[in-house]
Amino acid sequence: EVQLVESGGGLVQPGGSLRLSCAASGFTFDDYAVAWFRQAPGKEREKVVCSSSNHGATYYANSVKGRFTISKDEANNTFYLHMNTLKPEDTAVYYCAADQNYYCNPYGVDIMDYWGKGTLVTVSL
């Protein structure tokens, strides 16, 4: 059974940095695409970054390009979202997600099978 558990959220000042973690179990990274999504208050959930399975391409939302980076630690079955130069508009609940043999959509919606429960990131003074 695939399970995903996020951690690392919290309060950070504008311009600051934060690293979110997603502890994964039940799969191997080569076979699975992994992604981060977020949902701000009163808004729809949006994709932040999606990294395809089988060493395929990675796509970032325009709003986070150059500031956020996804990375994987296969030895520890964990993937991360490194967030730099945070802005108040980055405030949201962040969710990690995964799907088997999945190739991310560079232009549209990605629908993943497995989700964590989310971790809140608040960017404020």
C-alpha positions as CSV (number, residue, x, y, z in Angstrom):
1,E,0.0,0.0,0.0
2,V,1.3,3.4,-1.0
3,Q,1.4,5.9,1.8
4,L,2.6,9.5,1.8
5,V,3.2,11.7,4.8
6,E,4.1,15.4,4.6
7,S,6.1,17.4,7.1
8,G,8.0,20.7,7.4
9,G,5.3,23.2,7.1
10,G,5.1,26.3,9.3
11,L,5.3,30.1,9.5
12,V,8.0,31.8,7.5
13,Q,8.6,35.5,6.7
14,P,8.5,36.8,3.2
15,G,11.8,36.2,1.5
16,G,12.5,33.2,3.7
17,S,13.0,29.5,2.9
18,L,11.4,26.3,3.9
19,R,11.8,22.6,3.0
20,L,8.9,20.3,2.9
21,S,9.3,16.5,3.2
22,C,7.2,13.7,1.9
23,A,8.0,10.3,3.5
24,A,6.9,7.6,1.0
25,S,6.3,3.9,1.5
26,G,5.0,1.2,-0.7
27,F,6.8,2.1,-4.0
28,T,10.1,2.6,-5.7
29,F,10.9,6.1,-7.1
30,D,11.9,4.8,-10.5
31,D,8.4,3.5,-11.2
32,Y,6.5,6.4,-9.8
33,A,5.9,10.1,-10.6
34,V,6.0,12.3,-7.6
35,A,4.5,15.8,-7.3
36,W,3.6,18.7,-5.0
37,F,0.3,20.5,-5.2
38,R,-1.0,23.4,-3.1
39,Q,-4.4,24.8,-2.2
40,A,-4.7,28.4,-0.9
41,P,-7.7,29.5,1.1
42,G,-10.7,30.0,-1.2
43,K,-8.9,28.8,-4.2
44,E,-8.7,25.6,-6.2
45,R,-5.8,23.2,-5.8
46,E,-3.0,23.8,-8.2
47,K,0.1,21.9,-9.3
48,V,3.4,23.2,-8.0
49,V,5.8,20.7,-9.6
50,C,5.5,17.2,-11.1
51,S,8.4,14.9,-11.7
52,S,7.6,12.0,-14.1
53,S,8.4,8.3,-13.5
54,N,11.2,6.4,-15.1
55,H,13.5,9.5,-15.1
56,G,11.1,11.5,-17.2
57,A,10.7,15.2,-17.3
58,T,9.9,17.6,-14.4
59,Y,7.6,20.5,-14.8
60,Y,7.2,23.5,-12.5
61,A,4.3,26.0,-12.3
62,N,5.3,29.4,-13.7
63,S,4.6,31.0,-10.3
64,V,7.4,29.0,-8.6
65,K,10.0,28.5,-11.4
66,G,13.4,29.6,-10.2
67,R,12.3,29.6,-6.5
68,F,11.1,26.0,-5.8
69,T,13.0,22.8,-6.4
70,I,11.9,19.1,-6.1
71,S,14.4,16.5,-5.0
72,K,14.4,12.8,-4.1
73,D,16.3,10.8,-1.5
74,E,15.8,7.3,-2.7
75,A,17.8,5.7,0.2
76,N,15.4,7.2,2.7
77,N,12.2,7.0,0.5
78,T,11.6,10.7,0.9
79,F,11.1,13.5,-1.6
80,Y,11.3,17.2,-0.9
81,L,10.1,20.6,-2.0
82,H,12.8,23.2,-1.4
83,M,11.1,26.6,-1.3
84,N,13.1,29.8,-1.5
85,T,12.3,33.5,-1.7
86,L,8.8,32.8,-0.3
87,K,6.0,35.2,-0.9
88,P,2.7,35.8,0.9
89,E,0.9,34.3,-2.1
90,D,2.7,31.0,-1.5
91,T,0.6,30.6,1.6
92,A,-1.3,27.3,1.2
93,V,-1.8,23.7,2.3
94,Y,0.8,21.8,0.4
95,Y,0.2,18.2,-0.6
96,C,2.6,15.6,-2.0
97,A,1.3,13.0,-4.5
98,A,2.4,10.0,-6.5
99,D,1.3,7.8,-9.3
100,Q,2.8,4.7,-10.9
101,N,4.2,4.8,-14.5
102,Y,2.9,8.3,-14.9
103,Y,4.3,11.0,-17.2
104,C,3.5,14.5,-16.1
105,N,1.4,16.9,-18.2
106,P,3.5,20.0,-19.1
107,Y,0.4,22.0,-20.1
108,G,-2.6,20.9,-18.1
109,V,-3.9,19.0,-15.2
110,D,-2.2,16.1,-13.5
111,I,-4.4,13.6,-11.7
112,M,-2.4,11.4,-9.2
113,D,-3.6,8.3,-7.5
114,Y,-1.9,8.7,-4.1
115,W,-2.0,11.7,-1.8
116,G,-0.7,12.9,1.6
117,K,-2.9,14.8,4.0
118,G,-1.2,18.1,3.6
119,T,1.0,20.5,5.6
120,L,0.3,24.2,6.0
121,V,2.7,26.8,4.9
122,T,2.1,30.4,6.0
123,V,4.2,33.2,4.6
124,S,3.7,36.3,6.7
125,L,5.5,39.0,8.8
